[in-house]
Amino acid sequence: MFDQGPLLFVQTRAVGGEAVIEACDQSFSDALGYEREAVVGQPLSEFYDDSSTDSLQSDGYERALSGDLTVAERMLVTTDGDTVPCLLRAIPRTIDDEVVGTDVLFIDISEREKYTRRLEAVFNSPHQFTALVRPNKIVTDVNDTLVARIGVDRSTIVGEPIDKFPWLDLDPNHGLTVCEAVNRAGGGELVQTEGELQGPDGLARIEVWFKPIRNAAGEITLIAVEGKDITVKTRQRQHLQVFQRVVRHNVRNDLNKLVGWTTILAEEPDADCRQDHLRRLTRIFDGWERLTNKMQVIDRAIREIPHDESTVNIAEVTETAATAVRDDYSDATIAVSVDATDETVSRWLTRPLTEVIKNAVAAGDREDPYVNVSVRQVDNGWLQIVVTDDGPGMPDIEREVLVTGEETPLQHGSGLGIWLIRMLVSVLGGEIDVDVTDTGTEVVLRVPTSSANRNLGLVAPEQIS
């Protein structure tokens, strides 16, 4: 696993309770950068760092002479001030049955220390979640990255079964539970799967490995559970899939309409009728422009939200969103109440909230629509935004997209607006719920505030386009 360094030999004699070097081999003096003549006659402690010298004094050279202290770790210091970590083996030397000194063998363990530091660097990587688990599923250690991400004290995890806590949930599509993955790794199999990591910042999509670790006898004594955050990559993949569906479905239908109306327009002799046909064509092109803007917003959100640290008051976010919709729907009544005026949230929250209010106003194409928007704090660091309308009720397909984020080729939302809401709220670490009743629809957004250590702030909707 790592190369053992050179063996360094020193012979000492006891002088006033201290080990004085009587002889040394060339490897000892070369390793420290001294001439052998400069080493002989010096106290051994002269070549130790402070911590090793303190250990020598506390251990007591008399104990080493008696044979009680035979193995220890020491740090030797070179002429350049560098350190050489060593294992020390001390053997009492006798003359006529009287102990007069010790033969000391130093084993250079620099390579082992480097290997250990590399392991520690990997274990404590800020880019990887790591837990060490015994084959009996008891957690023995977790790295700082995992502790910070799940927001739970290390002492509540270590020493407990890994399946006791709900912070790691494997993807059911892969057909594995956490216990089953540990069992398979305990049998010698390298298990790779995907899952979700739950924490105060919401869900993170992770790629996770269960790796068996063997001891010198070849026995599996530990399983390393290593996770890599693939949330952004997963969202980009979902975004691309939705874009492809929109192109296949919405744009293809629009192209058929364009061909038809363009043909009619070319053959229409009446000027007023030609204007009507032109307006129909213009509406299609305007729809494409809105679709393109929404695609750009989603793409920017995925890339920029994790690095955007600006913040703004939730009352301003709510009023900005409501005002933007009022400007487009002058007949609508939009009531706003905010019972958390001191809280700040992400600037990116403005866009999905605007879209939710706009959908609520436009639902059912009714006259004088009424929408109520209320905001309150539900937990420390979390806000609940409820948008209620008096419309005919959100279609099940759109509700499914909002709540679960699932949109299959056979199951389309009416456009990108619904997907934009879902994606941005998800990237912000929030959650969405929808309740449809006989009197209308209630959309509930649960979002973190800046005090929940999210990346927060606000700009006007027209600036995020």
C-alpha positions in Angstrom: 0.0 0.0 0.0 2.9 2.3 0.7 6.7 2.0 0.8 8.5 1.7 4.1 11.3 4.3 4.4 14.9 3.7 5.5 15.9 2.2 8.8 17.9 4.6 11.0 20.1 3.2 13.8 21.4 5.0 16.9 23.2 3.6 20.0 22.8 5.6 23.2 24.1 5.5 26.7 22.5 6.8 29.9 24.1 10.1 31.1 22.3 11.7 34.0 19.0 10.2 33.1 19.2 11.3 29.5 20.0 9.4 26.3 23.2 10.5 24.7 24.2 9.3 21.3 27.2 7.0 21.5 27.2 5.9 17.8 24.9 6.0 14.8 24.9 4.6 11.3 25.4 6.6 8.1 21.6 6.4 7.3 20.7 8.3 10.5 23.1 11.2 9.9 22.3 11.3 6.1 18.6 11.4 6.8 19.0 14.5 9.0 21.7 16.1 7.0 24.5 15.9 9.6 28.1 14.6 9.6 28.3 11.5 11.8 30.9 13.3 14.0 28.4 16.1 14.7 25.8 13.6 15.9 27.9 11.5 18.3 28.0 12.9 21.8 24.8 14.9 21.4 21.6 14.1 23.5 19.1 12.2 21.3 16.5 14.8 22.2 18.4 17.4 20.3 17.2 15.8 17.1 13.5 15.7 18.1 10.9 18.3 17.5 9.3 19.9 20.6 6.4 17.4 20.8 8.7 14.4 20.7 11.0 16.0 23.3 8.0 16.5 25.6 7.0 12.9 25.0 10.5 11.6 25.9 10.5 13.6 29.1 7.0 12.4 30.1 7.7 8.8 29.1 11.0 8.9 31.0 14.3 7.5 29.7 14.5 5.3 32.7 11.4 3.4 31.5 13.1 2.9 28.1 16.2 1.5 29.9 14.0 -0.9 31.8 12.4 -2.1 28.6 8.9 -0.8 29.4 9.0 1.8 26.6 10.0 -0.1 23.5 7.9 1.4 20.7 6.8 5.0 20.2 6.3 7.6 17.5 8.9 10.4 17.2 9.4 13.3 14.9 13.1 13.9 13.9 14.2 17.3 12.7 16.7 17.8 9.8 19.4 20.6 9.6 17.0 22.4 7.2 14.2 22.4 9.8 12.1 19.7 8.0 10.6 16.8 10.0 10.9 13.1 9.5 8.1 11.0 11.1 9.4 7.8 12.5 8.5 4.7 14.5 11.0 4.2 17.3 12.0 0.8 18.6 14.2 0.9 21.8 16.1 -2.2 23.0 18.0 -1.9 26.3 21.7 -2.7 26.0 23.4 -4.5 28.9 27.0 -5.1 30.1 27.5 -7.7 32.7 23.7 -7.8 33.2 23.7 -4.1 33.8 21.6 -1.8 31.5 23.9 0.9 30.3 22.0 2.3 27.3 19.8 1.5 24.4 20.0 0.4 20.8 17.4 2.6 19.0 16.0 1.8 15.6 14.0 4.5 13.8 11.7 3.4 10.9 11.0 6.3 8.5 7.2 6.4 8.0 7.1 9.5 5.8 5.4 7.6 3.0 2.9 6.2 5.4 2.1 9.7 6.6 1.8 11.0 3.1 -0.6 8.1 2.3 -2.6 8.8 5.4 -2.8 12.5 4.5 -4.0 11.6 1.0 -6.7 9.4 2.6 -7.7 12.2 4.9 -7.8 14.6 2.0 -10.1 12.2 0.0 -12.3 11.6 3.1 -12.6 15.2 3.9 -13.1 16.4 0.3 -15.5 19.3 0.0 -16.8 17.9 -3.2 -17.8 14.4 -1.9 -20.1 13.1 0.8 -18.5 10.2 2.7 -19.6 7.8 5.4 -17.8 4.7 6.7 -20.1 1.9 7.7 -19.5 -1.5 9.2 -21.0 -4.6 7.4 -23.6 -4.6 10.3 -24.7 -1.2 9.0 -23.4 0.8 11.9 -21.9 4.2 10.9 -18.3 4.6 12.2 -17.5 8.0 10.7 -18.8 10.7 8.4 -16.9 13.6 6.8 -17.5 17.3 7.4 -19.1 17.8 3.9 -21.9 15.3 4.7 -22.5 16.7 8.2 -22.8 20.2 6.7 -25.1 19.1 3.9 -27.6 17.2 6.0 -27.6 19.7 8.9 -27.3 17.0 11.6 -24.8 16.8 14.4 -22.1 14.1 13.8 -22.8 12.5 17.2 -26.4 11.7 16.1 -25.1 9.7 13.1 -21.9 7.9 14.3 -22.6 4.7 16.2 -26.1 4.4 14.7 -27.5 2.2 11.8 -27.2 4.0 8.5 -30.9 3.2 7.7 -32.1 4.9 10.9 -32.0 8.3 9.4 -34.0 9.5 6.4 -31.3 11.7 5.0 -30.3 9.2 2.3 -32.9 7.8 0.0 -31.9 5.6 -3.0 -33.7 5.9 -6.3 -36.4 3.2 -6.3 -35.9 2.9 -10.1 -32.6 1.2 -9.3 -34.3 -1.4 -7.2 -32.1 -1.0 -4.1 -32.5 0.2 -0.5 -29.6 1.5 1.6 -29.6 -1.8 3.6 -29.5 -3.9 0.4 -26.6 -1.8 -1.0 -24.6 -2.2 2.2 -25.3 -6.0 2.2 -24.1 -6.3 -1.4 -21.0 -4.3 -0.7 -20.4 -6.4 2.4 -20.3 -9.4 0.1 -17.5 -7.8 -1.9 -19.5 -6.1 -4.6 -18.9 -2.5 -5.7 -22.4 -0.9 -5.8 -23.2 2.2 -7.9 -26.6 3.8 -7.8 -28.3 7.2 -7.5 -30.4 8.8 -4.8 -31.4 11.9 -2.9 -29.7 13.6 0.1 -32.1 15.5 2.4 -30.9 18.6 4.2 -31.9 22.1 5.3 -31.2 23.4 1.8 -33.6 20.9 0.2 -33.0 17.7 -1.8 -29.7 17.1 -3.6 -29.5 14.5 -6.3 -26.4 12.4 -5.8 -24.5 9.6 -7.5 -23.5 7.2 -4.7 -21.1 4.3 -4.4 -20.9 1.6 -1.8 -17.3 0.4 -1.8 -16.0 -2.6 0.3 -12.8 -2.0 2.2 -10.6 -5.0 3.2 -8.0 -5.4 5.9 -4.6 -7.1 5.5 -6.2 -10.5 5.8 -8.6 -9.8 2.9 -11.7 -9.5 5.2 -14.2 -6.7 4.5 -14.3 -4.7 7.6 -15.8 -1.4 6.3 -18.0 -0.1 3.5 -17.2 3.4 2.2 -20.4 5.2 1.2 -19.4 8.0 -1.2 -21.7 10.5 -2.8 -21.2 13.1 -5.5 -23.7 15.9 -6.0 -25.2 15.7 -9.5 -28.1 17.9 -8.9 -27.2 20.5 -11.5 -26.4 17.9 -14.1 -29.7 16.1 -13.4 -31.6 19.3 -13.7 -29.9 20.2 -17.0 -30.8 16.8 -18.3 -34.4 17.2 -17.2 -34.4 20.7 -18.8 -33.2 19.3 -22.1 -35.8 16.5 -22.1 -38.6 19.0 -21.5 -37.2 21.3 -24.2 -37.2 18.3 -26.6 -40.8 17.5 -25.8 -41.9 21.1 -26.3 -40.2 21.2 -29.7 -41.8 17.9 -30.7 -45.2 18.8 -29.4 -45.9 22.5 -29.2 -43.6 23.8 -32.0 -44.6 21.0 -34.4 -48.3 21.9 -33.9 -47.5 25.6 -34.4 -45.6 24.8 -37.6 -48.7 23.0 -39.0 -50.8 26.1 -38.1 -48.3 28.4 -39.7 -48.3 26.5 -43.0 -52.1 26.5 -43.0 -52.6 30.2 -42.2 -49.8 31.3 -44.5 -51.4 29.4 -47.4 -54.8 31.0 -46.6 -53.1 34.5 -46.2 -51.5 34.2 -49.6 -54.8 33.4 -51.3 -57.0 35.8 -49.3 -58.2 38.8 -51.5 -59.9 40.7 -48.7 -57.6 43.1 -46.8 -59.4 42.9 -43.4 -59.3 39.1 -43.5 -55.6 39.2 -44.4 -55.0 41.3 -41.2 -56.9 38.7 -39.1 -54.8 35.9 -40.5 -51.6 38.0 -39.9 -52.6 38.5 -36.3 -52.9 34.8 -35.9 -49.4 34.3 -37.3 -48.1 37.0 -35.1 -49.5 35.4 -31.9 -47.7 32.2 -32.8 -44.4 34.0 -33.2 -45.0 35.9 -30.0 -45.6 32.5 -28.3 -42.3 31.3 -29.6 -40.5 34.3 -28.2 -42.1 33.8 -24.7 -41.1 30.1 -24.9 -37.5 31.0 -25.8 -37.4 33.5 -22.9 -38.6 30.9 -20.4 -36.0 28.4 -21.7 -33.3 31.0 -21.1 -34.5 31.8 -17.6 -34.5 28.1 -16.6 -31.0 27.6 -18.1 -29.6 30.6 -16.3 -31.3 29.6 -13.0 -29.7 26.2 -13.0 -26.3 27.7 -13.6 -26.5 30.9 -11.5 -28.7 30.3 -8.5 -26.0 28.3 -6.6 -23.6 31.2 -6.9 -26.0 34.1 -6.4 -25.8 35.6 -2.9 -28.1 38.7 -3.3 -31.1 39.1 -1.1 -34.3 41.1 -1.0 -37.4 41.4 1.3 -40.2 38.9 0.8 -42.8 41.7 0.8 -41.0 43.3 -2.2 -40.8 40.0 -4.0 -44.5 39.4 -3.6 -45.6 42.9 -4.6 -43.3 42.9 -7.6 -44.8 39.6 -8.8 -48.4 40.7 -8.2 -47.8 44.1 -9.9 -46.4 42.4 -13.0 -49.6 40.3 -13.4 -51.9 43.3 -12.7 -50.2 45.1 -15.6 -51.2 42.3 -18.0 -54.6 41.6 -16.5 -56.3 44.8 -15.6 -59.7 43.1 -14.7 -58.1 40.8 -12.1 -58.2 41.4 -8.4 -55.0 40.2 -6.7 -55.0 40.5 -2.9 -51.6 40.3 -1.1 -50.9 39.8 2.6 -47.4 39.2 4.0 -47.0 38.1 7.6 -43.1 37.9 7.5 -42.0 41.3 6.5 -38.5 41.0 7.9 -37.5 37.9 5.9 -35.4 38.0 2.7 -35.5 35.5 -0.2 -33.9 34.9 -3.5 -34.3 37.3 -6.4 -35.0 34.3 -8.5 -38.2 33.6 -6.5 -39.9 36.5 -8.3 -40.1 34.7 -11.6 -41.8 31.5 -10.5 -44.2 33.4 -8.1 -45.1 35.7 -11.0 -45.9 32.6 -13.1 -48.0 31.0 -10.4 -50.1 34.2 -10.0 -50.4 34.6 -13.7 -51.7 31.0 -14.1 -54.1 31.6 -11.3 -55.5 34.7 -12.9 -55.7 33.1 -16.4 -57.3 29.8 -15.3 -60.6 29.1 -17.1 -60.5 32.5 -19.0 -63.1 33.8 -16.5 -64.3 37.4 -16.1 -63.1 39.5 -13.1 -60.8 36.7 -11.7 -59.9 36.9 -8.0 -56.5 35.7 -6.6 -55.3 35.8 -3.0 -51.6 35.6 -2.2 -50.6 35.1 1.4 -47.1 34.7 2.9 -46.2 33.6 6.4 -43.3 32.0 8.2 -43.9 28.3 9.0 -40.5 27.3 10.4 -37.2 29.0 11.3 -35.8 29.9 7.9 -38.8 28.8 5.9 -41.7 30.7 4.3 -45.0 29.4 3.0 -46.5 31.3 0.1 -50.1 30.3 -0.7 -51.7 31.4 -4.0 -55.5 30.7 -4.2 -57.8 31.3 -7.1 -61.5 30.9 -7.8 -61.0 29.2 -11.2 -62.2 25.8 -12.5 -59.3 23.9 -11.0 -55.8 23.0 -12.3 -55.7 20.1 -14.7 -54.2 16.9 -13.2 -51.4 16.8 -15.8 -50.1 20.3 -14.7 -50.6 19.5 -11.1 -48.4 16.4 -11.5 -45.6 18.4 -13.1 -45.7 21.0 -10.3 -45.7 18.5 -7.4 -43.4 15.7 -8.7 -41.5 17.3 -11.6 -42.4 14.2 -13.7 -43.3 15.0 -17.3 -43.3 12.0 -19.7 -43.6 12.0 -23.5 -47.3 11.1 -23.1 -48.0 13.6 -20.4 -47.3 17.3 -21.3 -48.0 20.4 -19.3 -49.7 23.2 -21.3 -46.4 24.9 -21.8 -43.1 25.8 -20.2 -44.6 28.1 -17.6 -45.5 25.1 -15.3 -42.1 23.6 -15.8 -40.4 27.0 -15.1 -42.2 27.2 -11.7 -41.2 23.6 -10.8 -37.6 23.9 -11.8 -36.8 27.3 -10.2 -38.5 26.5 -6.9 -36.6 23.2 -6.9 -33.3 24.8 -7.6 -34.0 27.3 -4.8 -34.4 24.3 -2.4 -38.1 24.7 -2.1 -41.2 22.5 -2.4 -44.5 22.8 -4.1 -48.0 21.4 -3.3 -51.3 21.8 -5.1 -54.8 21.4 -3.7 -57.7 21.4 -6.2 -61.2 21.9 -4.7 -64.7 22.7 -6.1 -64.0 26.4 -5.4 -60.6 26.7 -7.2 -57.0 25.8 -6.8 -54.5 26.4 -4.0 -50.8 26.4 -4.9 -48.4 26.3 -1.9 -44.7 27.2 -2.3 -42.5 26.4 0.7 -39.2 28.2 0.2 -36.1 28.9 2.3 -35.1 32.4 3.5 -31.6 33.8 3.5 -31.3 32.8 7.1 -31.4 29.2 5.9 -28.1 29.8 4.2 -29.5 29.8 0.7 -28.4 32.0 -2.2 -31.0 34.8 -2.2 -32.1 38.1 -3.8 -34.5 39.8 -6.3 -34.7 41.7 -9.6 -37.8 42.6 -11.6 -39.3 39.9 -13.8 -38.4 41.7 -17.0 -34.7 41.6 -15.9 -34.8 37.8 -15.7 -35.7 37.0 -19.3 
